[in-house]
Amino acid sequence: MLSMEKFGIDAKQLKKYALIALAYLIISSIFFYPMVLDIAAKVPGSGGDVYQGMWGLWWVPYALFTLHATPYFTSYVFYPVGANLATQTFSPIAGIVSAVFQQVSLAFAYNIIFLLGFVLSGLFAYLLAHHITKNDTASFLAGFIYAFGPIHSIQAFGHLQFTNIEFIPLFLLFFLKMTEERKMKHAICAAASFVLLTFMGDIEQGLMTVLLVFFVLAYMIIEKTHRNKILNKKFAYLFIEMLAAILLLGSPFFIGILSGLNNAVLSSVNSQASLQYNELYSPDLFSFLIPSQQNGLLSFISKSFASINAPAVAERTVYAGYTVLLLAALAVVSEYKQMFRKIGVFLVPLILFALLAIGPYLQIGGTVTGIPGVYLLYDLVPFFNVLREPGRFDIMIQLMLSVLAAVGFMELENKHANAELKKYLPVIFIALLIMEYNTLPIGQSMLSSMYSNATIPKAYAEIGALQGNFTMLLLPALPNYASNTPALYPGLALFYQTAFRKPLVGGYTTRYNASQIFSLVNVPLVASAQYLQNGEGLVYGSPIAVNYTNSTVFLLGAYNVGFVSVIRQAYNITELQQITSYLTSMLGDPVYQSNDTIVFSTLNIVNQAGRAFAAYTPVLFGDSASIWQPGWVICGESVTCKASYSDKWFAANPAYINMYSPNYTRINITMQAFAPVGFQKEYIYFNNQPASILNLTPSVQNFTLKVGLNPGINQLVLLSTTNSTSVYSNVGIVNITFNR
């Protein structure tokens, strides 16, 4: 059995490390005091990602120990389509570790993992810096810098996976020891650290660490005094053993991910790996100099530069602090004669990660300059470009700076300070770092924006206790892209699911696919609730004037929905009255009401669904789909769909009309259509089969299409001859009517 002594750790060292960890815990408790004071019911962060993080902690043990299934796929969200979690923001080890704490509450478990991430980040960065400096005070400063740097704090407020960055410095420590001492124990510990940083953190951390290894090895090959450490058979064997240990220790997770990968999943990932997306989440050059907006003492400065870090504050805040930069600069200046040999292993990755962090093109003062960045080359590397937010490279920058700052502090203490000043140096620099790094909310507004309540209405626990197989629909179910937190309510639905434990029609994942969204917008009620949340009234955006209630009830039955719940805070008083009145007229009186939730049962209505024909157009969000208002319009993430359009409806590609029929029946579809740009063809498909071809001219023509409807949902698709998704395409269609 391996003992602590075998790894070079004695009881005295353990006591010292425990005291250091306690110090970081005390600092964490002060910085995050609103959470600590209500640790079982208040969590750091706001928006859908926070609730998704809590859901992920719950889902892993629930899938493994209750459902006895892989956690990498779930039918519990986006029912009946389900969700592949292979490439989602997901921390399976954190879920397993948190299982025991979930007995108190899910919020408590989340907060324990949160605190653990800061305490261990500080401790392990301390160990790395101590390996280099052998100076306790300097190393403690390094741990403080890495653990409480704004890039860590602002990412952790909402992104649980980037709370747990503690194993990156631990991996680097063991990797450096492996190169220096050439012992197998260091290779095994490096492997274990890599598995932990990848699956207690996330895949992006794993990819960044692979880059770190590449940069460190490249430096060692170039620097002649380090070259012999790695260009030998012993190191090659150790490196192979480390890789083998990573594969062995991580095999349960690697197998789960690989088994879940398919073309659809990879397509979803790549859709967010475009250079345009990368540019949006790349920090401005000034962002490196602007304090975090979470800094209670210096937020007045960040407010003056809010536009610099918009629209993705968490991704574009990369402030390391002037104190840290000063100490790191002192390290470089003090060691300049032997700089490359002594601190190059940290300086070279620092420079390279800084070049990657600025993204595809340099941004200065809110302007994209057009000056190309190294990221353009990185983007060409297969698979690695799934790391979509270049600003996250600053986590590696912060680690390198923390060690360099420790070296700089040691130089200042040893060479530039007298005995009297040495007593006060630690206090001075800790005070400066607290001023630059604190996350103390000043005022109620700041407090509300930084922390979220994590309590669940009791109705959901009561529903969870009910026997039987049924699903839940919580409204609003679609993201609201007109909001600063578009995924807040879909994320909240995930959190509530941890109490009712039934499949959810809807939900939230970091990467949606078209099938998931279509399963939602196919329900007229879901689309209407979305319009209501956007302030457009309880309407279904279509020129087809029919009653959609029948279609909604049919689909509630098809999706096996047992209860429809309304999240009250998503709507104002007037909107709430509209949706509850409509649901009451359709489903009867609510079975539960509280200050935050209204619940309706579908028991008395879904079995009677399907009494009349209905036609409607689904509302699709995404670049390849359209929404039919008084005019065709593409609704992407940056489009609010809140405009007035002309009286004519111009075709976008493709256009969908769904038709529900209670039985076999034939109908006539009439429309007027023309091609304003000249002679064009409009192809019409019915239930995935070619139905007709309209030969259009610049003059308006009348067309009639006869189709036979099957019981249930039928779909008509209109496709113009080009692949254009422009709003004003080649075809205009007006006055569509349906007659039986």
QUIQUI-V75185 format. One record per residue. N is the residue number from 1. SS is DSSP state (helix for helix, strand for strand, loop for the rest). D_CENTER is the distance of its C-alpha to the mean C-alpha in Angstrom with 1 decimal. Layout:
BEGIN
{{N | SS | D_CENTER} {N | SS | D_CENTER}}
END
This chain:
BEGIN
{{1 | loop | 40.6} {2 | loop | 38.8} {3 | loop | 39.7} {4 | loop | 38.1} {5 | helix | 41.2} {6 | helix | 40.7} {7 | helix | 37.5} {8 | loop | 39.4} {9 | loop | 38.2} {10 | loop | 41.0} {11 | helix | 41.1} {12 | helix | 41.6} {13 | helix | 38.5} {14 | helix | 36.5} {15 | helix | 37.9} {16 | helix | 36.9} {17 | helix | 33.3} {18 | helix | 33.1} {19 | helix | 34.4} {20 | helix | 31.9} {21 | helix | 29.1} {22 | helix | 30.7} {23 | helix | 30.9} {24 | helix | 27.1} {25 | helix | 26.6} {26 | helix | 29.0} {27 | helix | 27.2} {28 | helix | 23.8} {29 | helix | 25.7} {30 | helix | 27.0} {31 | helix | 23.9} {32 | loop | 21.9} {33 | helix | 25.0} {34 | helix | 23.7} {35 | helix | 21.5} {36 | helix | 24.5} {37 | helix | 26.9} {38 | loop | 25.1} {39 | loop | 23.2} {40 | loop | 23.4} {41 | loop | 22.0} {42 | strand | 20.0} {43 | strand | 16.6} {44 | strand | 15.2} {45 | loop | 12.6} {46 | loop | 12.2} {47 | loop | 10.3} {48 | helix | 8.5} {49 | helix | 5.7} {50 | helix | 9.1} {51 | helix | 10.7} {52 | helix | 8.4} {53 | helix | 8.9} {54 | helix | 12.5} {55 | helix | 12.7} {56 | helix | 11.7} {57 | helix | 14.5} {58 | helix | 16.8} {59 | helix | 16.2} {60 | helix | 17.2} {61 | helix | 20.6} {62 | helix | 21.2} {63 | helix | 20.8} {64 | helix | 22.9} {65 | helix | 25.5} {66 | helix | 25.9} {67 | loop | 25.2} {68 | loop | 26.1} {69 | loop | 23.6} {70 | loop | 20.9} {71 | loop | 17.5} {72 | loop | 16.0} {73 | strand | 17.0} {74 | strand | 17.3} {75 | loop | 19.6} {76 | loop | 18.6} {77 | loop | 16.0} {78 | loop | 16.9} {79 | loop | 20.4} {80 | loop | 22.5} {81 | loop | 20.3} {82 | loop | 17.9} {83 | strand | 14.7} {84 | strand | 14.6} {85 | loop | 12.1} {86 | loop | 13.6} {87 | loop | 10.9} {88 | loop | 7.8} {89 | loop | 5.7} {90 | loop | 9.1} {91 | loop | 11.9} {92 | helix | 15.1} {93 | helix | 17.6} {94 | helix | 16.0} {95 | helix | 16.5} {96 | helix | 20.1} {97 | helix | 20.9} {98 | helix | 19.8} {99 | loop | 21.9} {100 | loop | 25.0} {101 | helix | 23.5} {102 | helix | 22.2} {103 | helix | 25.9} {104 | loop | 25.9} {105 | loop | 22.8} {106 | helix | 19.1} {107 | helix | 18.5} {108 | helix | 21.1} {109 | helix | 19.5} {110 | helix | 16.1} {111 | helix | 18.2} {112 | helix | 20.3} {113 | helix | 17.5} {114 | helix | 16.3} {115 | helix | 20.0} {116 | helix | 20.5} {117 | helix | 17.9} {118 | helix | 19.9} {119 | helix | 23.3} {120 | helix | 23.0} {121 | helix | 21.3} {122 | helix | 24.4} {123 | helix | 26.8} {124 | helix | 25.8} {125 | helix | 25.7} {126 | helix | 29.1} {127 | helix | 30.4} {128 | helix | 29.4} {129 | helix | 31.1} {130 | helix | 34.0} {131 | helix | 34.5} {132 | helix | 35.1} {133 | helix | 36.9} {134 | loop | 38.5} {135 | loop | 38.2} {136 | helix | 36.8} {137 | helix | 36.3} {138 | helix | 34.7} {139 | helix | 32.4} {140 | helix | 31.5} {141 | helix | 30.5} {142 | helix | 28.4} {143 | helix | 26.5} {144 | helix | 26.1} {145 | helix | 24.9} {146 | helix | 22.2} {147 | helix | 21.1} {148 | helix | 21.1} {149 | loop | 20.4} {150 | helix | 18.4} {151 | helix | 15.7} {152 | helix | 15.2} {153 | helix | 15.6} {154 | helix | 13.4} {155 | helix | 10.4} {156 | helix | 11.5} {157 | loop | 11.8} {158 | loop | 8.5} {159 | loop | 6.8} {160 | helix | 9.4} {161 | helix | 9.3} {162 | helix | 10.4} {163 | loop | 13.0} {164 | loop | 14.7} {165 | loop | 15.9} {166 | helix | 19.5} {167 | helix | 20.5} {168 | helix | 20.3} {169 | helix | 23.5} {170 | helix | 25.0} {171 | helix | 24.6} {172 | helix | 26.1} {173 | helix | 28.9} {174 | helix | 29.9} {175 | helix | 29.6} {176 | helix | 32.0} {177 | helix | 34.3} {178 | helix | 34.4} {179 | helix | 35.6} {180 | helix | 38.1} {181 | helix | 39.5} {182 | loop | 38.9} {183 | loop | 38.5} {184 | helix | 36.8} {185 | helix | 35.4} {186 | helix | 33.2} {187 | helix | 31.9} {188 | helix | 31.1} {189 | helix | 29.3} {190 | helix | 27.3} {191 | helix | 26.3} {192 | helix | 25.3} {193 | helix | 23.3} {194 | helix | 21.5} {195 | helix | 20.6} {196 | helix | 19.5} {197 | helix | 17.2} {198 | helix | 15.6} {199 | helix | 15.3} {200 | helix | 15.3} {201 | helix | 12.7} {202 | loop | 11.1} {203 | helix | 12.4} {204 | helix | 11.6} {205 | helix | 13.8} {206 | helix | 16.3} {207 | helix | 16.6} {208 | helix | 17.1} {209 | helix | 19.7} {210 | helix | 21.4} {211 | helix | 21.8} {212 | helix | 23.1} {213 | helix | 25.7} {214 | helix | 26.7} {215 | helix | 27.3} {216 | helix | 29.2} {217 | helix | 31.4} {218 | helix | 32.1} {219 | helix | 33.2} {220 | helix | 35.4} {221 | helix | 37.0} {222 | helix | 37.9} {223 | loop | 39.1} {224 | helix | 42.4} {225 | helix | 42.7} {226 | helix | 39.5} {227 | helix | 40.2} {228 | helix | 42.4} {229 | helix | 39.8} {230 | helix | 37.7} {231 | loop | 40.2} {232 | loop | 42.0} {233 | helix | 42.0} {234 | helix | 41.1} {235 | helix | 37.8} {236 | helix | 37.2} {237 | helix | 37.9} {238 | helix | 35.6} {239 | helix | 32.7} {240 | helix | 33.3} {241 | helix | 33.5} {242 | helix | 30.2} {243 | helix | 28.5} {244 | helix | 30.4} {245 | helix | 29.3} {246 | helix | 25.6} {247 | helix | 26.1} {248 | helix | 28.1} {249 | helix | 26.0} {250 | loop | 22.7} {251 | helix | 24.4} {252 | helix | 23.1} {253 | helix | 19.5} {254 | helix | 20.4} {255 | helix | 22.5} {256 | helix | 19.9} {257 | helix | 17.5} {258 | helix | 20.4} {259 | helix | 21.8} {260 | helix | 18.8} {261 | loop | 18.5} {262 | loop | 20.3} {263 | helix | 20.7} {264 | helix | 18.5} {265 | helix | 15.5} {266 | helix | 16.2} {267 | helix | 16.8} {268 | helix | 13.4} {269 | helix | 11.9} {270 | helix | 14.7} {271 | loop | 14.2} {272 | loop | 11.3} {273 | loop | 13.6} {274 | loop | 16.3} {275 | helix | 18.0} {276 | helix | 17.6} {277 | helix | 13.8} {278 | helix | 14.3} {279 | helix | 16.9} {280 | helix | 14.8} {281 | loop | 12.5} {282 | loop | 15.7} {283 | loop | 17.5} {284 | loop | 21.0} {285 | helix | 23.9} {286 | helix | 24.7} {287 | helix | 21.2} {288 | helix | 22.7} {289 | helix | 25.4} {290 | loop | 23.9} {291 | loop | 23.2} {292 | loop | 19.9} {293 | loop | 20.0} {294 | loop | 19.5} {295 | loop | 22.9} {296 | loop | 25.4} {297 | loop | 28.3} {298 | loop | 27.2} {299 | helix | 24.8} {300 | helix | 27.8} {301 | helix | 27.5} {302 | helix | 23.8} {303 | helix | 24.5} {304 | helix | 27.1} {305 | loop | 24.7} {306 | helix | 21.7} {307 | helix | 21.9} {308 | helix | 21.4} {309 | helix | 17.8} {310 | loop | 17.0} {311 | loop | 14.9} {312 | loop | 12.0} {313 | helix | 13.6} {314 | helix | 11.1} {315 | helix | 11.0} {316 | helix | 14.7} {317 | loop | 16.2} {318 | loop | 18.0} {319 | loop | 21.1} {320 | loop | 23.1} {321 | loop | 26.1} {322 | helix | 29.7} {323 | helix | 31.0} {324 | helix | 29.0} {325 | helix | 29.9} {326 | helix | 33.5} {327 | helix | 33.7} {328 | helix | 32.0} {329 | helix | 34.5} {330 | helix | 37.3} {331 | helix | 36.3} {332 | helix | 36.6} {333 | helix | 39.8} {334 | helix | 41.4} {335 | loop | 40.7} {336 | loop | 41.3} {337 | loop | 44.4} {338 | loop | 42.5} {339 | helix | 39.0} {340 | helix | 37.9} {341 | helix | 39.3} {342 | helix | 38.2} {343 | loop | 34.7} {344 | helix | 33.8} {345 | helix | 31.6} {346 | helix | 29.2} {347 | helix | 30.3} {348 | helix | 29.7} {349 | helix | 26.1} {350 | helix | 25.6} {351 | helix | 27.0} {352 | helix | 25.3} {353 | helix | 21.8} {354 | helix | 22.7} {355 | helix | 23.8} {356 | helix | 20.5} {357 | helix | 18.5} {358 | loop | 20.3} {359 | loop | 18.8} {360 | loop | 20.9} {361 | strand | 23.3} {362 | strand | 24.3} {363 | strand | 23.5} {364 | strand | 26.1} {365 | loop | 26.3} {366 | loop | 23.9} {367 | strand | 25.7} {368 | strand | 24.7} {369 | strand | 27.9} {370 | strand | 27.9} {371 | strand | 28.6} {372 | strand | 26.8} {373 | loop | 24.7} {374 | loop | 24.6} {375 | helix | 21.1} {376 | helix | 23.0} {377 | helix | 24.6} {378 | helix | 21.5} {379 | loop | 20.0} {380 | loop | 23.0} {381 | loop | 22.3} {382 | loop | 21.3} {383 | loop | 18.2} {384 | helix | 17.3} {385 | helix | 16.0} {386 | helix | 12.8} {387 | loop | 11.7} {388 | loop | 10.8} {389 | loop | 10.7} {390 | helix | 14.3} {391 | helix | 14.1} {392 | helix | 12.5} {393 | helix | 16.0} {394 | helix | 17.3} {395 | helix | 16.6} {396 | helix | 19.4} {397 | helix | 21.4} {398 | helix | 21.3} {399 | helix | 22.6} {400 | helix | 25.4} {401 | helix | 26.3} {402 | helix | 26.6} {403 | helix | 29.2} {404 | helix | 31.0} {405 | helix | 31.2} {406 | helix | 32.8} {407 | helix | 35.3} {408 | helix | 36.0} {409 | helix | 36.6} {410 | helix | 38.9} {411 | helix | 40.8} {412 | helix | 41.2} {413 | helix | 42.4} {414 | helix | 44.8} {415 | helix | 46.2} {416 | loop | 45.9} {417 | loop | 46.3} {418 | loop | 49.4} {419 | helix | 49.7} {420 | helix | 49.4} {421 | helix | 46.2} {422 | helix | 44.6} {423 | helix | 44.6} {424 | helix | 42.5} {425 | helix | 40.1} {426 | helix | 37.5} {427 | helix | 37.6} {428 | helix | 37.5} {429 | helix | 34.4} {430 | helix | 32.6} {431 | helix | 33.4} {432 | helix | 32.2} {433 | helix | 28.9} {434 | helix | 28.5} {435 | helix | 29.2} {436 | helix | 26.6} {437 | helix | 23.9} {438 | loop | 24.3} {439 | loop | 21.7} {440 | loop | 24.4} {441 | loop | 23.7} {442 | loop | 26.9} {443 | loop | 27.6} {444 | helix | 26.2} {445 | helix | 24.0} {446 | helix | 22.1} {447 | helix | 22.0} {448 | helix | 20.6} {449 | helix | 17.8} {450 | helix | 16.8} {451 | strand | 17.3} {452 | strand | 16.8} {453 | strand | 19.4} {454 | loop | 18.6} {455 | loop | 21.7} {456 | loop | 22.1} {457 | loop | 25.1} {458 | helix | 27.9} {459 | helix | 28.2} {460 | helix | 25.3} {461 | helix | 26.9} {462 | helix | 30.1} {463 | helix | 28.6} {464 | helix | 27.2} {465 | loop | 30.8} {466 | loop | 32.2} {467 | loop | 33.4} {468 | loop | 32.8} {469 | loop | 30.1} {470 | loop | 28.3} {471 | strand | 24.9} {472 | strand | 23.4} {473 | strand | 22.3} {474 | strand | 20.8} {475 | strand | 21.2} {476 | loop | 19.5} {477 | loop | 17.5} {478 | loop | 16.0} {479 | loop | 13.5} {480 | loop | 15.7} {481 | loop | 15.1} {482 | loop | 18.0} {483 | loop | 16.2} {484 | loop | 14.5} {485 | loop | 12.0} {486 | loop | 12.0} {487 | loop | 10.0} {488 | helix | 11.9} {489 | helix | 14.6} {490 | helix | 12.9} {491 | helix | 10.8} {492 | helix | 14.2} {493 | helix | 15.8} {494 | helix | 13.9} {495 | helix | 15.1} {496 | helix | 18.5} {497 | helix | 18.6} {498 | helix | 18.9} {499 | helix | 22.3} {500 | helix | 23.6} {501 | loop | 22.5} {502 | loop | 23.2} {503 | loop | 21.4} {504 | strand | 19.3} {505 | loop | 20.0} {506 | loop | 16.5} {507 | loop | 13.3} {508 | loop | 9.6} {509 | loop | 7.5} {510 | loop | 4.6} {511 | loop | 7.9} {512 | loop | 11.0} {513 | loop | 14.5} {514 | helix | 17.7} {515 | helix | 19.3} {516 | helix | 16.8} {517 | helix | 17.0} {518 | helix | 20.8} {519 | helix | 21.3} {520 | helix | 20.3} {521 | helix | 22.1} {522 | loop | 25.0} {523 | loop | 25.8} {524 | helix | 27.7} {525 | helix | 26.9} {526 | helix | 23.1} {527 | helix | 23.7} {528 | helix | 26.3} {529 | helix | 24.1} {530 | helix | 21.6} {531 | helix | 24.5} {532 | helix | 25.6} {533 | helix | 22.4} {534 | loop | 22.6} {535 | loop | 26.2} {536 | loop | 28.0} {537 | loop | 29.8} {538 | loop | 29.9} {539 | loop | 30.6} {540 | loop | 29.6} {541 | loop | 29.2} {542 | loop | 32.0} {543 | loop | 35.6} {544 | loop | 36.6} {545 | loop | 38.2} {546 | loop | 38.2} {547 | loop | 37.3} {548 | loop | 33.9} {549 | helix | 34.5} {550 | helix | 36.1} {551 | helix | 33.2} {552 | helix | 30.7} {553 | helix | 32.8} {554 | helix | 33.4} {555 | helix | 29.7} {556 | helix | 29.1} {557 | helix | 31.8} {558 | helix | 30.4} {559 | loop | 27.0} {560 | loop | 29.0} {561 | strand | 27.6} {562 | strand | 29.4} {563 | strand | 28.1} {564 | strand | 26.5} {565 | strand | 24.9} {566 | strand | 24.4} {567 | strand | 22.0} {568 | helix | 24.6} {569 | helix | 22.7} {570 | helix | 21.1} {571 | loop | 24.6} {572 | loop | 27.5} {573 | helix | 30.9} {574 | helix | 32.3} {575 | helix | 29.2} {576 | helix | 29.1} {577 | helix | 32.8} {578 | helix | 32.4} {579 | helix | 29.8} {580 | helix | 31.6} {581 | helix | 34.9} {582 | helix | 33.8} {583 | helix | 32.3} {584 | helix | 35.5} {585 | helix | 37.6} {586 | helix | 35.8} {587 | helix | 35.1} {588 | loop | 37.5} {589 | loop | 37.1} {590 | loop | 33.9} {591 | loop | 34.2} {592 | strand | 32.2} {593 | strand | 31.5} {594 | loop | 30.2} {595 | loop | 28.9} {596 | loop | 25.3} {597 | strand | 25.8} {598 | strand | 28.3} {599 | strand | 28.7} {600 | strand | 30.9} {601 | strand | 32.3} {602 | loop | 32.9} {603 | loop | 35.7} {604 | loop | 38.6} {605 | loop | 37.3} {606 | helix | 35.3} {607 | helix | 38.4} {608 | helix | 40.2} {609 | loop | 37.8} {610 | loop | 39.1} {611 | loop | 42.2} {612 | loop | 41.8} {613 | loop | 40.5} {614 | strand | 37.4} {615 | strand | 35.7} {616 | strand | 32.3} {617 | loop | 29.8} {618 | loop | 26.2} {619 | loop | 23.6} {620 | loop | 21.0} {621 | loop | 18.0} {622 | loop | 17.3} {623 | loop | 19.4} {624 | loop | 21.7} {625 | loop | 22.6} {626 | strand | 24.6} {627 | strand | 25.5} {628 | strand | 29.2} {629 | loop | 30.3} {630 | loop | 33.7} {631 | loop | 32.7} {632 | strand | 30.2} {633 | strand | 27.0} {634 | strand | 23.8} {635 | loop | 20.7} {636 | loop | 17.8} {637 | loop | 14.7} {638 | loop | 17.0} {639 | loop | 20.0} {640 | loop | 20.9} {641 | loop | 23.7} {642 | loop | 26.0} {643 | loop | 29.0} {644 | loop | 32.5} {645 | loop | 33.7} {646 | loop | 37.2} {647 | loop | 39.2} {648 | loop | 38.8} {649 | strand | 35.9} {650 | strand | 35.0} {651 | loop | 33.4} {652 | loop | 30.0} {653 | loop | 29.3} {654 | loop | 29.1} {655 | strand | 30.1} {656 | strand | 30.0} {657 | strand | 32.3} {658 | strand | 32.0} {659 | strand | 35.3} {660 | strand | 35.9} {661 | strand | 39.4} {662 | loop | 40.9} {663 | loop | 43.3} {664 | loop | 44.7} {665 | strand | 45.8} {666 | strand | 46.5} {667 | strand | 45.4} {668 | strand | 46.1} {669 | strand | 43.3} {670 | strand | 44.8} {671 | strand | 43.3} {672 | strand | 44.4} {673 | strand | 42.9} {674 | strand | 43.8} {675 | loop | 42.6} {676 | loop | 43.0} {677 | loop | 42.8} {678 | loop | 45.5} {679 | loop | 46.1} {680 | strand | 42.9} {681 | strand | 42.0} {682 | strand | 39.5} {683 | strand | 38.7} {684 | strand | 38.1} {685 | strand | 36.7} {686 | strand | 37.2} {687 | loop | 35.5} {688 | loop | 34.5} {689 | strand | 38.1} {690 | strand | 39.9} {691 | strand | 41.7} {692 | strand | 43.2} {693 | strand | 43.3} {694 | strand | 44.0} {695 | strand | 46.1} {696 | strand | 45.3} {697 | loop | 47.5} {698 | loop | 47.2} {699 | loop | 49.1} {700 | loop | 47.5} {701 | strand | 48.5} {702 | strand | 48.4} {703 | strand | 46.8} {704 | strand | 47.0} {705 | strand | 45.0} {706 | strand | 46.2} {707 | strand | 43.8} {708 | strand | 44.1} {709 | strand | 41.3} {710 | loop | 40.4} {711 | loop | 39.6} {712 | strand | 36.0} {713 | strand | 33.5} {714 | strand | 34.8} {715 | strand | 33.1} {716 | strand | 34.7} {717 | strand | 33.0} {718 | strand | 34.4} {719 | strand | 33.9} {720 | strand | 35.7} {721 | loop | 37.1} {722 | loop | 34.6} {723 | loop | 31.0} {724 | loop | 30.2} {725 | loop | 27.4} {726 | loop | 29.0} {727 | loop | 29.7} {728 | loop | 33.4} {729 | loop | 34.1} {730 | loop | 37.5} {731 | loop | 38.2} {732 | strand | 38.8} {733 | strand | 39.1} {734 | strand | 40.5} {735 | strand | 42.0} {736 | strand | 40.6} {737 | strand | 42.5} {738 | strand | 42.9} {739 | strand | 46.3} {740 | loop | 47.3}}
END
